[in-house]
Amino acid sequence: MSEKKQNKIVVYGAMWCPDTLRALHFFSENNIEIDFKDIDSNEENTKFVEETNNGMRIIPTILLPNGSILVEPSNSELERALTRLQTE
């Protein structure tokens, strides 16, 4: 699970998943650029999600630039995480 540290938020999910769509909408509404990784179209994306979540495909799985990971976060959890990122 050694992803290179990057500047963008990476969202692993699928377009059929309501929680993924909610997270994508949250980022869009807040003008936050993300890198979306579709687990349906790329086996490596699916593998990352499964490795991160003990073999389960729980989405969205969100990788933040500081290396922390959020799994199925609520909008308030996303807000708190973004606030922490701004103060780091």
Stockholm file with secondary structure:
# STOCKHOLM 1.0

chainA/1-88         MSEKKQNKIVVYGAMWCPDTLRALHFFSENNIEIDFKDIDSNEENTKFVEETNNGMRIIPTILLPNGSILVEPSNSELERALTRLQTE
#=GR chainA/1-88 SS CCCCCCSSEEEEECTTCHHHHHHHHHHHHTTCCEEEEETTTCHHHHHHHHHHTTTCCCSCEEECTTSCEEESCCHHHHHHHHHHHHHC
#=GC SS_cons        CCCCCCSSEEEEECTTCHHHHHHHHHHHHTTCCEEEEETTTCHHHHHHHHHHTTTCCCSCEEECTTSCEEESCCHHHHHHHHHHHHHC
//
